Amino acid sequence: MSTLYFDCFCGAAGDMIVGALIDAGADFEALKKSLDTLGVDGYSLSCEKINKHGIMATKFDVHVDDTHDHPHRHLRHIVEIIEAGDLPESVKEASLETFRRIAECEAEVHGTTIKAVHFHEVGAVDSIVDIVGTHLALHQLQPDRIVSSSLHVGSGTVKCAHGVMPVPAPATALLLRGIPSYSTEVDGELVTPTGAALIAQLAESFGPMPAMTVSTIGAGAGTKDLPDRPNIIRTIFGEATEAKKDTESIVVIEANIDDMNPELFPPLVNDLLENGARDAFLTPILGK
């Protein structure tokens, strides 16, 4: 069974996920060709290798033309864009599911309905590209199973369209319900709404890397330059293997026995061994 593991030790964002999948073998030019069919104008794509704290990673970038008109969009506009694209049906369904998740959480945060939600950051061109690009890359790689680590969310505050918000941002926190996540002293937002929605949707389980024979490792770079760690997400791709059991658990039961007839000790040891004990022994002790 082919397994893809997301190592989110430094967060998760849409561009990081796409970059890591390209680094693991997805075809950037094929992604670009498919994304062009969405009919969204005013942006260009780039993909290059960069160095993050001594680790080479792929930086996937969406360069948005600020002079172009990029209106806020409702969910129905996103649906129209994705359904009009020349994409595999499974990619369309998965992409729409990601946006539905985001819309539901945004609606809950703002006390409105998903139809009334205005997509600001997540509805911008770069997030449409990141979400559809992720599902296109996975369609190319075809993993049988996707697993993820816990998500490192960062700490402090983040500035967004609605003002200064705590980390994780309100919508991100809702998207991470039921998902193992944690905060450290790293200041800033490490998990974006897009990253949270994608990982929550894609991963069937969370925890340490499962037993596998690794074939490919991809690294996707984020935009942050942190002082003590690389701002990347890793994708580890391989074939699942049976976990090797090198150890076994042994339960040790001890008791101090006082005022007992010594003639009863030998039968007690025999009874313990006959009933499954690996070993049984007696040790005399001195007390006052």
N, C-alpha and C positions, 0 to 999 in steps of 0.2 A: 504494500500500500504506500503510494507516494505521499509524503507528509511535508507540509510547509509550516515552519515555525517562525512567528514574529517575535523578535526579541526587542521589547519596548523599554529598555533600560534608561533611555533618554527621551521618552515620550513618543508621540505618534502624530503626524500631520499628513494631509493628503499628498503633498509633493514628496515627502519623505518616503511614503509607501510606494508611490509610482516609481521613484528613483531606485528603491531597493529591488523592486520586481524587475526593472530593466537590468539592473546590475546582476540579477540572478538568471538572466537569459531572455527576458521578454524583448521583442523587436521594437525599438523606438520608432523606426520609419513606418512600420505597419500600424503602430498606435496612432501616429500623426495622420496617416492617410485616413484611418477610420474616424478620428476626431474631426477632420475637415468636413465630413458629411453631415455634421450637426448644424451647419449653416450659421454658426456663431462667428461674428467678425470682431476685429479690433484687438487681436492678440497674435503672438507668435510663440513658438516653443523652442527650448534649447535643452540640450542634455550633454553634460560634460563631467569628467572625472575631476574631483577636487580632493584636497588633503584636509582632513578634520582630526587634529591632534595626533598626527602620525598615521592615521588610517585613511586609505583611499576609498572614496565613496562616490556614487553617482548623484549629481545635483540635477534634478529635473525642475525646470523653471517655466512658468507661464508669464510672459511679458505682455502686460496689458497696456494698450495704447490709451493714455489718459485723455487724449483729444477726441477719442471716439465716444459716442453716446452709449453708456452702459446703464440701462434703467434697472431699478429694483424690480424683482420678479416675484410673482406668486407661484404656488406649487403648480397651478395649471399651465403656466408658461414653461416651467421646467419640463413638465410632462410632454408638452407639444414639441419642445426642442429635441428631447431624447427619442420620442416615438418617430420623429421625422428623419432621424439619422439612419444611415445604412449600417446597422449594427446587428450582430447575432441576437436573436430573441432573448436568450438567457442573459445577455449583457444588458439589454434594455430593462428587463424585469429586475435584475439585481440593482441597477443604478436607480431606478424609480423607488425601490424599497429603501435604499440609503436616504434619499431625499424625503421619503415619507417619515422615516424615523426622526430626521432632523426637524421636519415641520411639526410633528406631534410634540416634540420637546419644546420647541420655540413657542408653540401655542400655549403649552402649559405654563411656561415662564411668564408670558405676557397676558395670560388670562383671556385668550381669544380662541378662534377656531383655526384649523390648518388651512382652510380656504382663505382666511384673512391675513395669514402670516406673510409679511414682507421679507424676502430673503435679502439680507444685506451682505455680510461677509460670505456666508455659505452659498448665496445665490449668485455671487459674482462669477465672472467668466472663469477665473482660475479654479474655483471649486467645482464647477460643472466639469471642467477638464480633468481635475484630479479624481473625481468620483467615477466618471465614465472610463477614464484612463486606467484606474485600478482594476475595474471589472474586465476591461479588454485584456490587460496584461495577464490576469488570472485565467481568462479564457484561452490564452496562448499556452500558459504553463500547465494547466489542467491538473492541479494537485487533487488527490483523492480526499485529503483531510487537511484542515488548517487548525493550528493550535497557536496560542499566544501566551506570552508571559503576562504577569501583572503590569499595569500601566503606571509609569512614573509621571505624575501630573504637574510637578513643579510646585511653586508656592508664590505668595504675594498677590499682586493684582495685575490685571491686563486692561488696556484701553481698547474699547470697541465702539460700535456705532451708538450704543446706548449710554456711553460714559465709562467710568472706571469700575471694573467688576472684580470680585475675588476670583482667585484661581483654586480649583477649576471654575471656569465661567458657568453661570447658571444652566445654560442648555447642555454644556459638556457634562456637568455633574449628573443631570438627568439621563443623558445618553449612557453614562457609565453605571447606572443602577444594575446591581447584580453582577458587576464585573469587578474583579480584584484590582484595586488601584491604591497608590500610596503617594505621599508627599515627602519631600526632603528639604534641605536648606537651599536648594537651587532656586534662585529668584526668577520668576517669570512663568509664562504659560508654556508647558511642554506638550500638552495634549490639546489639540484644537477640536472644535465640534465635528469637522469632517473626519479627522483621525479617529475620534471616539466612535462615531457612527460606523465607520468602515470596520474597525477591529471588532466592535460589539456584534456586528452583523456576520462577519466572516468566520470568526473563531468558534469552533464547536466546544472547546474546553480551554481552561487557563491553568497555568502552572509552570513547573520547570520543563526544559526541553525534553520531549519524549525520546525513548530509545529509538535510534535510527542510524543507518549508515549514510553519512552525509555525502552528497554529491556536489552541491553548489552552495556558496554563501554569497549573498548580496548585501550591499550597504547603501542606504539612501540617506543623503545629507539634508539636514535642515538649514534654515537661514541663520540660526543663532550661532555665535562664537562664544562658548562657555569657557571659563578659565581653567577648569579642572577635568573636563571630560568631552569626548566628541559628541556633537549633536547629530546623532545618526540613529536610524532604526535598522536592525539586521533582519534579513530573511535567510533562514537555514532550510535548505531543501534536501530531501533524501528519502530513502526507503525505510519504512518502519521495521524494527526488529524486536524480538522478545527481550524484555528487560532481564539482565543477568543478575541472578541472586547470589551474591558473594558471601552473604552473612545470613544468620538466622537468629531469632530472638530466643533467649533462654530466661525463664523466670526463676529467680532464686528465692526460696522461702526459708526463713530463719526463725527460730524461736528459742527462748530460754525456758528450760523446764526445771521446776523446783519441787522438792518433796514427792518424787516419783520412785516407785520400787525399781531398782536397777535391773531386776530380772525381766522387766518389760521392754527394755531398750532394744535388744537383738530382734525380737519379733517385729518391732516397729520399723526397723531398717528394712527387713525383708518385705514387709507389707508395702512400703513406699516404692521399692524397686519393682515389685510385681504389678503395681498399679501405674507404671509408666514413667517414674522418675528416672532421669538420666544418671543420677548419682545420689547417694544418701550417705551421710557420715555423722558421727557423733564427736564432739569436742568437749572435754571436761573443762570447766571454768572454776576459778577460785573467787570467792567473795567473802565478805566479813560476816 
